Each structure stands twice: as structure tokens, then as C-alpha cells.
């Protein structure tokens, strides 16, 4: 299996056209993006560079999978306070509170689930809360390695102004005491093992 070491942002939450994807790749140096949305957003997409796109589909929107043609995809679920969670039919748990992770990290040990943190949420935090977030995510990274999961940092961008460059991602990783090259390599190996196959156009 070929290793892929490019930067990845798995949570972009607005409609992207070809120009936006090209900008993200060329100027932000993000090689793959995850478009996170619902069936309406997926139906509106018209991007020719499909090798750069990964669809993020919510567990309850899985019926939308049959309507998409030629995209790789991942299924996600939101990790809320209800820790008796909805099976394991998802690839990613999106985390709002890092300290809610520990029971699920243990419960799902060995299943190689992605635990995703959205950097955009930090803009709503006070300085003290930001420091706490870094401390807690650092601990979650330790538990991910212990229990066989993948830590994922994503922008969570809801508009083009919230997009992050690879350089900014690397700065976050360094503050978390995570070597960027190791993180990108690990994330891309995880993607290769988790990405669900291309939905081919049957027309």
C-alpha cells in the first residue's frame, strides 16, 4: 500500500466548487478535504477533482450514499453526553468535549475509530478554556495510541474565512507535542484503511 503524506482537512462545512478546492490545494497545501454536510449539499456539488474530495456522511444520512457518484466517503457520528452509543457503523466520532472521550476510547478499543476535534470551536472559548482544550486533546492523543484509534484535527470551517493552511495545522500539532510528519502519515494510513469504496456511476 502506497503511503500518502499530504495534509488533510476532514471537516469543511460549506459548499465547495472547483475553484475553492483548487485554492485549498494550491495555497493552503491541503491535499484532501472532507466535505461534511447533508444530502442537499452533496446534490449541489460540482467538483471535477474528485480524488481530492472525501464525503463526510452522518449516520442518519446514509441513504444519501446511493445518490452520489464517484466519491470516496466516511460515515461520522457526533459524540455527545449519551455514551451508550449507536453501534459501530461509523468511521469517525466528532468530539465536542474531550473528556467525554475516555469511556468510548476504552469501549471501542481496537476498532480504529477516528476521534475528530474541530478547531473552529476554539473561537468561542475563553483563553483559559483554550489552554484546557490543548491539555485534554493531548491526553486524548495518548489514549488514542493506547487503544488503537486515530486522533483527527479538522478546521470545521463553515465559510472560506475559517479554512486553515497546513502551516497552521502544524502549529496546532506542535503545541500538542505531536510531530506533524508523524501525524499526517498516521492519518493518511488510517484513511487508506477506512475509506469506503468509490460509488461508481451506473448510468
N, C-alpha and C positions, 0 to 999 in steps of 0.2 A: 504494500500500500504506500502510495506516494505521500510524503509529509508535506503539509501546506502550512506556511509560517506567516501568512498575511494577517493583518489586523481585521477584526470582525466586530460589528455593532449589531447585536441581535434584537434590538428593540427600537425601531423607528416608527412612530405612530401618526404619520400623516401620508397623504397620497404623494407618491413619487413618480415623476416622469423620467424619460431617458436622460434629460439634461441634469436633473438632480442626482441621479445615480452616477453619471459621469463626473460631476463635481465632487461627490463624496469620494470616488476612487482616485481622481487625479490630484485634488488639492488637500483633502483630509487624509489621504492614504489609507482608506478603509476599503479592503478588497471585497468583503461580503457584507451585505446588510440584511437584517431580518425585518420584514415589513409586518407589523403587528396591527391587526385590525379585524374587521368583520367582513361578512360576505359582500356588503355594499362596496367597501373599499377595494376588495380583491377584484370585483367586477369592473371597477373603474380603471384598473391598472392597464398601462400600455407601455411596457418596457421591453425593448428588444434584447437587452443584455441580461438574459435570464440566468446565466451562470453566476452572476453577482447577487442574485436575489434568493432569499430563503423566506418562505411564508411562515408566519407565526399564527397558528390557528388555535383558538380557545377550545377547550374540551367540548363545550356545549355547541360549538360552531363546526363540528367535524363534518357535518353534512356538506359544508362548502367545498370540501376536498374534491368531491366528484365533479365540481364545476370548473376547476382550474386546470389549465393545460400547460404542461412543460415546465413546472416549477418544482423544486425540492421544498420540503416543508417539515416543520416541527410542531408538535402539539404541546400547549402550555396550560397550566392551571395556576390560579392565584393562591398563595399560601396565606390563609387568614388565621383567625384565632381558633377555628374548628380543626383540631389536629387529627381527628378521626377521618382521614382524608379519603377521597373519592377514588379508590383503586390506584392502579399504577399505569393507566393508559396514556400517561403524558410523558413528555421528554424533559420538560422544564417546570420548575416551581418558581413563580415570581414572588419575591420576598419583600414585604413592607417593613416588618420588624425583625431584625436579625436574630434577636433572642428567641423568636418563635421557631427557629430552625432546628435546634438541637434534638427535640423528640423525633422529628421527621428524618433527620440525618441518620439517627440510630435505627429507626423503624425500617427505612428503605436501604439499609446498608448493603452494598454490593450491586445495587441496581443502576448505578452510574447516572443518577438524575442530575440535571443542571440546576443549580440554585442561583437565580438571577437577581441582581441588585441594580436598580435604576438610579443613575447618578442625578438625573433631573430632580429627584425628590429632595435632594440636599438644599436646593434653593429656598425651600420652605422652612429650613431648620435654623435655629439659633447657633451661635458659634460653639457653645458647649455641646449641643446635640450633634454637631458635625464631628467633633472630637470623639464623642461616644460612638458614632457610626463607624469611624475608622477602626476603633478598638474592637468593636463587635464583629465587623466584617473580617478583620484579621483573625479573630478566633474561629469564625465560620470556615475560613480557608483552611485552617489547621484541621478542623473536623471533616471537611470535605476530603482531604487527603487520607485521613484516618479511616473513613467509612466508604471510600471508593466513589466519591461524587465529583462533580465539576463546578467550581466557582465561576460565575459569569458576571462580568461588569458590562452594562449596556448604558447608552445615553438616555433612553426613554424619551427621546426628542419628540415633541408634539408640533414642532414647526422647524423650518430650516435654521433659525437662530439658536436652537438648542442642540444642534449637531456638534459632535466632538471629533477632534482630529486624533490620529494615532498618538501624536506627541502628548496630548492632554491625557489620554488613557494611560500612557506610560507613566506620567507623573502621578496619577492615582495609584497605579500598581506599585511604584517605588515607595509611596507613603504607606502602603500596606505591607511593605517588606517582601514584595513578590517581584522576582526578576521578570521583566517584560518578555524577554525572548522565551523563557520557560512557560510563561502563561499563554502566549499566543500559540506556541507549539502544542501545549496540552489542550487548549480549546479547539484547535483545528483537528487534532486526533480524535477528540470527543465528537466533533461534528461528523467526521467521516464514519464513525461507528453508529451515530444516531440518526442522521438524515434519512428521511423516508424517501423512497424512490420517486423519480420523475413521473408525473402524471401525463401520460402521452395523449396527444390529440387523436381521437378516434374518428374524427370526421373524414 
